[in-house]
Amino acid sequence: MTDKPVRVRFAPSPTGYLHIGSARTTLLTWLFARHSNGKFILRIEDTDQKRFVQDALDKLMQDIRWLGLEWDEGPDVGGPYGPYIQSERLELYQKWAHWLVEQGKAYKCFATEEELARAREISQKTRGGRIAGYERIYRFISDEERAKLEKERGSYVIRFAMPLEGETVAHDRIRGDVVFKNEELSDMVLLKSDGFPTYHLAVVIDDHFMQISHVTRTEEWLPSLALHHNLYEAFGWDEPEWVHMPVVLNPNGKGKMSKRNPPMVDGKIVPVMVNDYREAGYLPEALINFLTNVGYSFGDDQEIFNVQDTITRFDIDRVSPASAAFNFQKLVWTNGVYIRELTDEDLADRLVPFLQKAYGNVDRAKLVKIAPHIRERVNPLSEAVALLKFMFNFEPCPNDKLIQKNMDAAGTRNVLHLSYERLATLTDFSHEVQATVMEPLVEQLGLKKAQVYGTLRMATTAQQVSPPLFETMEVLGKDESLARIQAAEAQLNGA
């Protein structure tokens, strides 16, 4: 284990948006930094120009910040080891790639596309694809041959000269020693013909010069560990501590969560990208709480905890090496717990963006009033759009929806007329007072509450599902409520 100050990084590639699995790895990395009083660095690995997505970088940064995972160094905040965008560090990669060539630890490879295709075919037949023998065609040629090829072909890549015999052993903090047979390793490309580095070269150089103490990443990068370990040895640099975390599996525990084949739970698609959770109305603090529990445990039964408690108690050595399933139902439950703990004002403020997107300007004061009556009914927050349509985009319901079960148009008109008369007399339009005048009317009419109140609900909200009736009318106000009841009666008269 290293005794260096903890410096860890999240290094996304802007080839897509933030995956929920990447967010979980980022979270554990951030928690490790904060628990250790270390530094959390954001570095953008944008050397894959062919797959670059224009708005992905902004989205990635927005999603990380939305989760509350602020970085100490990065492209927008600076720091002592910048620049923090790889495409701005090309000269550094080129310098050290050629240094390896000069030291005999890497070589220029002039293989053509035809040679590569032929070698892949042979490799599949003879070695099952384990060893791409073509990679060493140009490893052992003479300096004269190399100079001639460089003059003739011009274009080349730089490949690392992997050890050919024995084993490569690298130690992982949560997995122990990871052993590779060198005869099964390939001479991977470090610098492409366009002068851009591959991930393997850039990540090792950046981690060294940014003084990264621990490399935290998912187990999918374990096959690259042998190359990275050997690169550190070739450069003569101190190696960081490796921490390969488990991936997040589908809710059924089979396979990694994928946007191409999103999982389903109870007939609903489970979001895979963080931005989808944000747009659906999951609370960032709930998502953080939930992700902390995926493949990690504090060793007790506590399921809800705030970020500061998590930082205090976090221990990276408790991260399980086994992949863990994404329990979507548990996330929904956790999100509901956090929603119920919001104040009326906070809940209203968080609902505003969803309602504004759907309906334009919204009355925040009314939202604050209705908040306590919908807190148990919206999970995630986007469900408030349909639930509160009656407040911001009311459309009267058709007569067949207005007339309740075992009632007719005449009976419905009578309920509306008598309800209007009673409610119009009230000087106090609180829901408690409304109930005191309406309950006797139900008895007087000889109907069920569901019939009378259902009629009023459809008249005032045009929704079968809404917040409690009298609380809803209190928020709408006396004038608006009476106007809707009167309009519904007139609609039936017209029919």
Secondary structure, 3 states (H helix, E strand, C coil): CCCCCCEEEECCCCCCCCEHHHHHHHHHHHHHHHHCCCEEEECECCCCHHHCCCCHHHHHHHHHHHCCCCCCEECCCECCCCCCEHHHCHHHHHHHHHHHHHCCCEEEECCCHHHHHHHHHHHHHHHCCCCCHHHHCCCCCCHHHHHHHHHHHCCCEEEECCCCCCEEEEEECCCEEEEEEHHHCCCCEEECCCCCECHHHHHHHHHHHCCCCEEEEEHHHHHHHHHHHHHHHHHCCCCCEEEEECCEECCCCCCECCCCCCCEECCEECCCEHHHHHHHCCCHHHHHHHHHCCCCCCCCCCCCCCHHHHHHHCCHHHCCCCCEECCHHHHHHHHHHHHHCCCHHHHHHHHHHHHHHHHCCCCHHHHHHHHHHHCCCCCCHHHHHHHCHHHHCCCCCCHHHHCCCCCCHHHHHHHHHHHHHHHHCCCCCCHHHHHHHHHHHHHHHCCCHHHHHHHHHHHHHCCCCCCCHHHHHHHHCHHHHHHHHHHHHHHHHHC
